[in-house]
Amino acid sequence: MNTPPPPASHRLPRAAVLAAVVGLLVAGCSSGGGSDSGTDSAGKAGAGLKVALVTHGGKGDAFWDLVRKGAETAAAKDGVQLTYASDPDPTGQAELVRDAVRDKVDGIALTLAKPQAMTGAVAEAKAAGIPVVGLNSGIDAWQSVGLLEYFGQDESVAGRAVGDKLDDLKAKHALCVIHERGNVALEARCAGVKKTFAGQTDMLYVEGTDFDATEAMITARLRQDPTIDEVIANGAQFALTAVKSVKSAGSRAHVATFDLNSDLVKAVQSGSVQFAVDQQPYLQGYLAVDSLWLYRTNGNVSGGGVSPVLTGPAFVTKTNVASVAKLAAAGTR
């Protein structure tokens, strides 16, 4: 059962909040335009709230740029002071959460790529009266860890959908590339592929922080086993790396991937990547920050605290990629 939101250390006085609500009502009833829009009034109601977004994203990963951009858009709308920090090392990520607790933020949004490592930090946040929501990874663990809400893709469902897609494409032998060993989301995707794909599915573990080594490992595997006719990547950059590997190995394998960015969209358009599964990272960042604002200002809990809010999966193929291309170029898909 969800309890009312604890008092925010940076919330406006009651009179100011009431004034903002009145402003919203007036704006909603007004037939004319003007600078005092509903969005502006909503932002004033949350002004002063501090939210920390803490992910396991690595430096230079465009996927996390999309998550951050969505979060920043929601923060600007809501008048929230947002800080972003990331560390692919679970111990480092947990310490960043503790930094946010020490900073007395009003809400924390975080990823659970390795849930067990985050349990203690989440408990400290809750003990301090700070609501914590999850996004992107940890859909099977967010409730047991003690998060208030969750926004993301069911990776097992997404993997099974890819397996079905490979059957439709008449593939026979898939190589699923995992670029971070122990990441529950990536493991669930490949396990899902293996569950529904009628052909053979092999896993290949690579060091995702070294793209040259990743390319070399994929190339070597393709040369070793020419029966592989599909390489499944778990990120846009890794899919583009796999395209190079296929060419270097002289392989006839196709490349598909989970996740996309503007460069990956171009690859789908050209046909060098067969398809991508979009979990909408911009939306994940946006909803996570917005949910904390809604909880702090209005006591709302998306999914009632018992169900995740799903942001994917959706397939992007050559037949529908044109509708995504402009948004990808703008940095929101």
RODO-2510 file (C-alpha; in nm, 4 decimals, decimal comma):
residues 333
     n   res          X          Y          Z
     1     m     0,0000     0,0000     0,0000
     2     n     0,1378     0,3398    -0,0977
     3     t     0,1767     0,6061     0,1658
     4     p     0,1380     0,9801     0,1051
     5     p     0,4558     1,1515    -0,0158
     6     p     0,6880     1,2623     0,2640
     7     p     0,7449     1,6360     0,3011
     8     a     0,9919     1,7726     0,0455
     9     s     1,2801     1,9668     0,1907
    10     h     1,2587     2,2200    -0,0892
    11     r     0,8841     2,2485    -0,1412
    12     l     0,7165     2,5845    -0,1617
    13     p     0,5073     2,7138     0,1298
    14     r     0,1461     2,5992     0,1255
    15     a     0,0221     2,9415     0,0196
    16     a     0,2542     2,9443    -0,2799
    17     v     0,1400     2,5991    -0,3864
    18     l    -0,2241     2,7026    -0,3593
    19     a    -0,1500     3,0109    -0,5627
    20     a     0,0088     2,7967    -0,8316
    21     v    -0,2955     2,5681    -0,8376
    22     v    -0,5243     2,8674    -0,8737
    23     g    -0,3025     2,9838    -1,1586
    24     l    -0,3483     2,6486    -1,3301
    25     l    -0,7270     2,6745    -1,2982
    26     v    -0,7293     3,0252    -1,4374
    27     a    -0,5067     2,9227    -1,7272
    28     g    -0,7290     2,6238    -1,7988
    29     c    -1,0431     2,8392    -1,8122
    30     s    -0,8902     3,1157    -2,0212
    31     s    -0,9733     3,1181    -2,3900
    32     g    -0,6800     3,3379    -2,4827
    33     g    -0,3077     3,2719    -2,5135
    34     g    -0,0289     3,4490    -2,3322
    35     s     0,2969     3,3789    -2,1558
    36     d     0,1342     3,2365    -1,8399
    37     s     0,0680     2,8964    -1,9967
    38     g    -0,0434     2,5836    -1,8137
    39     t     0,3090     2,4457    -1,8544
    40     d     0,4615     2,7529    -1,6916
    41     s     0,2207     2,7304    -1,3966
    42     a     0,2921     2,3603    -1,3542
    43     g     0,6616     2,4335    -1,3394
    44     k     0,6083     2,6948    -1,0684
    45     a     0,4270     2,4377    -0,8549
    46     g     0,7349     2,2160    -0,8536
    47     a     0,9933     2,4930    -0,8354
    48     g     1,2684     2,4130    -0,5879
    49     l     1,2265     2,0347    -0,5995
    50     k     1,5590     1,8580    -0,6490
    51     v     1,5759     1,5287    -0,8397
    52     a     1,8791     1,3105    -0,9086
    53     l     1,8968     1,0750    -1,2067
    54     v     2,1607     0,8056    -1,1533
    55     t     2,2274     0,5489    -1,4261
    56     h     2,4778     0,2780    -1,5139
    57     g     2,5464     0,4363    -1,8531
    58     g     2,9008     0,4561    -1,9830
    59     k     3,0623     0,7716    -2,1184
    60     g     2,9934     0,8429    -2,4842
    61     d     2,6937     0,6103    -2,5075
    62     a     2,4315     0,7933    -2,7147
    63     f     2,1537     0,5847    -2,5617
    64     w     2,2006     0,7575    -2,2267
    65     d     2,2073     1,0966    -2,3967
    66     l     1,8480     1,0253    -2,5005
    67     v     1,7515     0,9224    -2,1468
    68     r     1,9083     1,2375    -2,0080
    69     k     1,7455     1,4604    -2,2694
    70     g     1,4011     1,3236    -2,1840
    71     a     1,4686     1,3778    -1,8141
    72     e     1,5848     1,7341    -1,8754
    73     t     1,2724     1,8094    -2,0799
    74     a     1,0479     1,6905    -1,7959
    75     a     1,2537     1,8826    -1,5401
    76     a     1,2220     2,2048    -1,7408
    77     k     0,8466     2,1576    -1,7698
    78     d     0,8061     2,0849    -1,4005
    79     g     1,0470     2,3479    -1,2685
    80     v     1,2645     2,0752    -1,1151
    81     q     1,6371     2,1076    -1,0424
    82     l     1,7832     1,7969    -1,2076
    83     t     2,1275     1,6481    -1,1586
    84     y     2,2549     1,3589    -1,3700
    85     a     2,5315     1,1164    -1,2785
    86     s     2,6338     0,7752    -1,4077
    87     d     2,8811     0,4983    -1,3419
    88     p     2,8869     0,1580    -1,5171
    89     d     3,0456     0,0078    -1,2078
    90     p     2,7650    -0,0975    -0,9695
    91     t     2,9611     0,0013    -0,6599
    92     g     3,0241     0,3434    -0,8072
    93     q     2,6613     0,3833    -0,9080
    94     a     2,5467     0,2951    -0,5563
    95     e     2,7822     0,5581    -0,4144
    96     l     2,6333     0,8183    -0,6506
    97     v     2,2909     0,7355    -0,5053
    98     r     2,4308     0,7875    -0,1556
    99     d     2,5709     1,1233    -0,2718
   100     a     2,2174     1,2210    -0,3746
   101     v     2,0867     1,1165    -0,0326
   102     r     2,3516     1,3295     0,1369
   103     d     2,2510     1,6172    -0,0905
   104     k     1,8962     1,5832     0,0476
   105     v     1,7266     1,5601    -0,2906
   106     d     1,3492     1,5285    -0,3124
   107     g     1,3536     1,2251    -0,5408
   108     i     1,5874     0,9789    -0,7079
   109     a     1,5448     0,7995    -1,0405
   110     l     1,7864     0,5132    -1,1023
   111     t     1,8597     0,2057    -1,3093
   112     l     1,8929    -0,1461    -1,1720
   113     a     2,1310    -0,3150    -1,4136
   114     k     2,2712    -0,5062    -1,1154
   115     p     1,9935    -0,4890    -0,8551
   116     q     2,1722    -0,6525    -0,5633
   117     a     2,4425    -0,3862    -0,5661
   118     m     2,1821    -0,1101    -0,5365
   119     t     1,9689    -0,2517    -0,2540
   120     g     2,1595    -0,0864     0,0303
   121     a     2,1698     0,2569    -0,1330
   122     v     1,7972     0,2434    -0,2065
   123     a     1,7266     0,1495     0,1551
   124     e     1,9256     0,4518     0,2719
   125     a     1,7267     0,6798     0,0431
   126     k     1,3965     0,5420     0,1708
   127     a     1,5124     0,5782     0,5320
   128     a     1,5797     0,9441     0,4555
   129     g     1,2247     0,9852     0,3237
   130     i     1,3324     1,0145    -0,0403
   131     p     1,1093     0,8433    -0,2993
   132     v     1,3001     0,6322    -0,5527
   133     v     1,1746     0,5239    -0,8956
   134     g     1,3354     0,2931    -1,1492
   135     l     1,3855     0,3076    -1,5220
   136     n     1,5386     0,1106    -1,8070
   137     s     1,6650    -0,1999    -1,6259
   138     g     1,5481    -0,4071    -1,3320
   139     i     1,1880    -0,4792    -1,4263
   140     d     1,1997    -0,8091    -1,2347
   141     a     1,3603    -0,6540    -0,9273
   142     w     1,2209    -0,3028    -0,8779
   143     q     0,9509    -0,4067    -0,6318
   144     s     1,1732    -0,6327    -0,4213
   145     v     1,4398    -0,3602    -0,4050
   146     g     1,1725    -0,1205    -0,2812
   147     l     1,1205     0,1258    -0,5657
   148     l     0,8016     0,3274    -0,5898
   149     e     0,7492     0,2991    -0,9667
   150     y     0,9208     0,1606    -1,2766
   151     f     0,9421     0,2802    -1,6379
   152     g     1,0928     0,0646    -1,9091
   153     q     1,0727    -0,2295    -2,1404
   154     d     1,0083    -0,5881    -2,0366
   155     e     1,3329    -0,7249    -2,1767
   156     s     1,2186    -1,0849    -2,1715
   157     v     0,9104    -0,9951    -2,3774
   158     a     1,1274    -0,7926    -2,6149
   159     g     1,3681    -1,0834    -2,6586
   160     r     1,0874    -1,3271    -2,7324
   161     a     0,9496    -1,0837    -2,9912
   162     v     1,2892    -1,0757    -3,1609
   163     g     1,2973    -1,4547    -3,1646
   164     d     0,9610    -1,4600    -3,3405
   165     k     1,0877    -1,1961    -3,5838
   166     l     1,3899    -1,4095    -3,6720
   167     d     1,1601    -1,7020    -3,7453
   168     d     0,9570    -1,4800    -3,9794
   169     l     1,2813    -1,3812    -4,1538
   170     k     1,3788    -1,7504    -4,1948
   171     a     1,7002    -1,7112    -3,9941
   172     k     1,8693    -2,0305    -3,8757
   173     h     2,1598    -1,9398    -3,6474
   174     a     2,1730    -1,6278    -3,4288
   175     l     2,4644    -1,4824    -3,2341
   176     c     2,3454    -1,2627    -2,9456
   177     v     2,6222    -1,0243    -2,8360
   178     i     2,6240    -0,9224    -2,4682
   179     h     2,8519    -0,6259    -2,4038
   180     e     2,8212    -0,6199    -2,0231
   181     r     2,8400    -0,9479    -1,8359
   182     g     2,5910    -0,9720    -1,5493
   183     n     2,3616    -0,6971    -1,6793
   184     v     2,0174    -0,8452    -1,6100
   185     a     1,8502    -0,6582    -1,8970
   186     l     2,0934    -0,7819    -2,1617
   187     e     2,0846    -1,1378    -2,0296
   188     a     1,7027    -1,1352    -2,0331
   189     r     1,6935    -1,0156    -2,3933
   190     c     1,9172    -1,2918    -2,5247
   191     a     1,7406    -1,5529    -2,3116
   192     g     1,4108    -1,4344    -2,4611
   193     v     1,5472    -1,4683    -2,8140
   194     k     1,6619    -1,8218    -2,7392
   195     k     1,3248    -1,9135    -2,5922
   196     t     1,1172    -1,8400    -2,9036
   197     f     1,3654    -1,8629    -3,1912
   198     a     1,3347    -2,1999    -3,3619
   199     g     1,6940    -2,1886    -3,4822
   200     q     2,0191    -2,2020    -3,2871
   201     t     2,1069    -1,9148    -3,0521
   202     d     2,4608    -1,8623    -2,9232
   203     m     2,5797    -1,5987    -2,6763
   204     l     2,8981    -1,3990    -2,7232
   205     y     3,0295    -1,1955    -2,4296
   206     v     3,2465    -0,8974    -2,5186
   207     e     3,4003    -0,6050    -2,3338
   208     g     3,1679    -0,3217    -2,4298
   209     t     3,4066    -0,0461    -2,3257
   210     d     3,6542    -0,1495    -2,5976
   211     f     3,4953    -0,1248    -2,9415
   212     d     3,8068    -0,2431    -3,1264
   213     a     3,8191    -0,5579    -2,9161
   214     t     3,4443    -0,6063    -2,9617
   215     e     3,4753    -0,5816    -3,3387
   216     a     3,7636    -0,8277    -3,3383
   217     m     3,5743    -1,0808    -3,1264
   218     i     3,2619    -1,0693    -3,3422
   219     t     3,4742    -1,0953    -3,6582
   220     a     3,6602    -1,3960    -3,5215
   221     r     3,3368    -1,5714    -3,4262
   222     l     3,1852    -1,5155    -3,7690
   223     r     3,4949    -1,6516    -3,9398
   224     q     3,4950    -1,9490    -3,7054
   225     d     3,1301    -2,0345    -3,7755
   226     p     3,0008    -1,9334    -4,1197
   227     t     2,6580    -2,0820    -4,0416
   228     i     2,5745    -1,7750    -3,8293
   229     d     2,3254    -1,5791    -4,0363
   230     e     2,2073    -1,3222    -3,7783
   231     v     2,4002    -1,1091    -3,5308
   232     i     2,1849    -0,9565    -3,2554
   233     a     2,3424    -0,6572    -3,0804
   234     n     2,2257    -0,5000    -2,7567
   235     g     2,2887    -0,1372    -2,8443
   236     a     2,3121     0,0896    -3,1466
   237     q     2,6889     0,1361    -3,1318
   238     f     2,7434    -0,2368    -3,1002
   239     a     2,5186    -0,3010    -3,3993
   240     l     2,7238    -0,0601    -3,6106
   241     t     3,0370    -0,2363    -3,4868
   242     a     2,8825    -0,5710    -3,5863
   243     v     2,8216    -0,4357    -3,9376
   244     k     3,1969    -0,3779    -3,9675
   245     s     3,2646    -0,7273    -3,8359
   246     v     3,0336    -0,8865    -4,0909
   247     k     3,2184    -0,7059    -4,3687
   248     s     3,5641    -0,7921    -4,2297
   249     a     3,4715    -1,1584    -4,1888
   250     g     3,3225    -1,1837    -4,5368
   251     s     3,0086    -1,3143    -4,3687
   252     r     2,6586    -1,3173    -4,5144
   253     a     2,5043    -1,2629    -4,1709
   254     h     2,2446    -0,9915    -4,1167
   255     v     2,2627    -0,7535    -3,8216
   256     a     1,9726    -0,6560    -3,5958
   257     t     1,9710    -0,4791    -3,2618
   258     f     1,7964    -0,3687    -2,9511
   259     d     1,7909     0,0131    -2,9175
   260     l     1,8599     0,2830    -3,1728
   261     n     2,0032     0,6291    -3,2270
   262     s     2,0309     0,8651    -3,5240
   263     d     2,3211     0,6722    -3,6800
   264     l     2,1411     0,3421    -3,6345
   265     v     1,8306     0,4867    -3,8006
   266     k     2,0452     0,5664    -4,1064
   267     a     2,1764     0,2103    -4,1007
   268     v     1,8204     0,0739    -4,1043
   269     q     1,7379     0,3084    -4,3910
   270     s     2,0370     0,1827    -4,5900
   271     g     1,9649    -0,1810    -4,5081
   272     s     2,2955    -0,2513    -4,3333
   273     v     2,0961    -0,3169    -4,0154
   274     q     1,7859    -0,5296    -4,0604
   275     f     1,5765    -0,3935    -3,7740
   276     a     1,5944    -0,2335    -3,4296
   277     v     1,3848    -0,2737    -3,1181
   278     d     1,3029     0,0665    -2,9714
   279     q     1,2426     0,0890    -2,5958
   280     q     1,2111     0,4702    -2,6156
   281     p     1,4874     0,5886    -2,3791
   282     y     1,3805     0,9535    -2,4087
   283     l     1,0397     0,8531    -2,2758
   284     q     1,1965     0,6567    -1,9895
   285     g     1,3921     0,9598    -1,8689
   286     y     1,0949     1,1889    -1,9124
   287     l     0,8487     0,9689    -1,7259
   288     a     1,0879     0,8941    -1,4405
   289     v     1,1455     1,2610    -1,3578
   290     d     0,7854     1,3611    -1,4208
   291     s     0,6618     1,0816    -1,1949
   292     l     0,8660     1,2134    -0,9019
   293     w     0,7246     1,5620    -0,9556
   294     l     0,3714     1,4191    -0,9685
   295     y     0,4316     1,2164    -0,6537
   296     r     0,5728     1,5114    -0,4616
   297     t     0,3103     1,7619    -0,5728
   298     n     0,0011     1,5430    -0,6111
   299     g     0,0654     1,2015    -0,4542
   300     n     0,0343     1,0175    -0,7875
   301     v     0,1899     0,6736    -0,8336
   302     s     0,2009     0,5405    -1,1906
   303     g     0,1013     0,1755    -1,2141
   304     g    -0,0286     0,1967    -0,8586
   305     g     0,3121     0,0820    -0,7374
   306     v     0,2310    -0,2754    -0,8436
   307     s     0,2728    -0,2704    -1,2233
   308     p     0,5540    -0,1312    -1,4394
   309     v     0,4853     0,1325    -1,7036
   310     l     0,6075    -0,0212    -2,0304
   311     t     0,7840     0,1932    -2,2906
   312     g     0,8540    -0,0830    -2,5443
   313     p     0,9165    -0,2906    -2,7446
   314     a     0,8505    -0,1430    -3,0879
   315     f     1,0166    -0,2610    -3,4093
   316     v     1,1835    -0,0109    -3,6413
   317     t     1,2333    -0,1568    -3,9878
   318     k     1,3002    -0,0225    -4,3348
   319     t     0,9246     0,0017    -4,3946
   320     n     0,8553     0,2408    -4,1047
   321     v     1,1920     0,4021    -4,0325
   322     a     1,1081     0,7220    -4,2236
   323     s     0,8603     0,8226    -3,9546
   324     v     1,1329     0,7930    -3,6899
   325     a     1,4192     0,9517    -3,8834
   326     k     1,3330     1,3192    -3,8232
   327     l     1,2784     1,2621    -3,4521
   328     a     1,6065     1,0722    -3,4278
   329     a     1,7867     1,3595    -3,5989
   330     a     1,6414     1,5948    -3,3383
   331     g     1,7829     1,3741    -3,0638
   332     t     1,4588     1,2461    -2,9123
   333     r     1,4400     0,8942    -3,0656
***
